Amino acid sequence: MNFRTLGKTGLQISEIGYGAWGIGKTAWIGASDDESIDALNRSIELGLNFIDTALGYGDGHSERLVGQVVKAHDKPIYVATKIPPKNRQWPARDGVPAEEAFTAEHVISSTEQSLRNLGLDTIDVQQFHVWSDEWVGQGDWLEGIRKLKEQGKIRHFGVSINDHQPNNAIKLIESGLVDTVQVIYNIFDQSPEDQLLPACAEHNVGVIVRVSLDEGGLTGRITPDTTFSEGDFRNNYFRGDRKQQVYERVQKIASDLDISIDNMPEIALRYVLSHPAVSTVIPGMRSVRNVENNMRVGDGQGLTKEQIEKLKPHRWIRDFYRG
């Protein structure tokens, strides 16, 4: 496993991390706790040392599973989690004041609940689950972060940037107040390359990449006939003719790169890891098989310059979460 520095935190983290949304059992349907625990344990055996979860994933269920696994291992495993917005608005909306989403009291009480769920004394990276750059200099949320750092309850502070809004954190990055950002970045959504990633590199802010596989779209396993369990959010994400659109675009990627569809997950992960500003990518891995396949990619080897250039035209501007 290759390790990268998580920006100004100085933490040396595995370039393949573990995204623990899928094990929360609310939006992604079908995970069993035993299988999730096996997958987490196997990823750690293979060198992974960074896990990203959230208080909102299954109302703490994901955090409790992560804490159970982390405590079973002797080696350091870095845990990042997230504070849900007080107003429960995903994503953050323009014009909403900071105090409606994050007050110092909410930041502190949510963190203390996460610590109880995880069974840990300290959270390595505490993040806001949504962000608006309008909140820089607004409200008292920063006092809450500073107090938690002083008390040793959190080590570092980050934000999870709104879906497909990578430039909506540039002001925060330039302020010097943030240690890490989490962002959607993949072969389809290449927009972080325009402004966000250069800003993170300039200000030494760690970059955690989510949705690197486009919620499964870039695995090559989504076809026009794919079905999801009742209650699974992907029924909406891939509604209408979206499965057909994704299928056709992925076939074109495989053709342009002259690769098998089976190689798509590896290509998608390596594309993200080929950017020097990226610290880690956190695919959801709910099975031991997926863990073993994805962990092989964490070898420090990105794509060739030729492959990257062939992928640039596959940028696809859209938002399946909303539109």
Salt bridges, closest charged atoms under 4 A:
GLU15 OE1 - ARG4 NE 2.78
ASP33 OD1 - LYS25 NZ 3.58
ASP33 OD1 - HIS61 NE2 2.87
GLU45 OE1 - ARG42 NH1 3.03
ASP52 OD2 - LYS82 NZ 2.63
GLU112 OE2 - LYS153 NZ 2.72
ASP124 OD1 - ARG155 NH1 2.49
ASP163 OD1 - ARG210 NH2 2.95
ASP179 OD2 - LYS149 NZ 3.25
ASP189 OD2 - HIS164 ND1 2.57
GLU193 OE1 - LYS312 NZ 2.87
ASP194 OD1 - ARG315 NH2 3.07
GLU202 OE2 - HIS203 NE2 3.98
ASP214 OD2 - ARG318 NH2 2.77
ASP232 OD2 - ARG234 NH2 2.82
ASP256 OD1 - LYS252 NZ 2.93
ASP256 OD2 - HIS314 NE2 2.84
GLU266 OE2 - ARG270 NE 2.88
GLU292 OE2 - ARG42 NE 2.87
ASP299 OD1 - ARG270 NH1 2.83
GLU306 OE2 - LYS310 NZ 3.76
ASP319 OD1 - HIS164 NE2 3.81
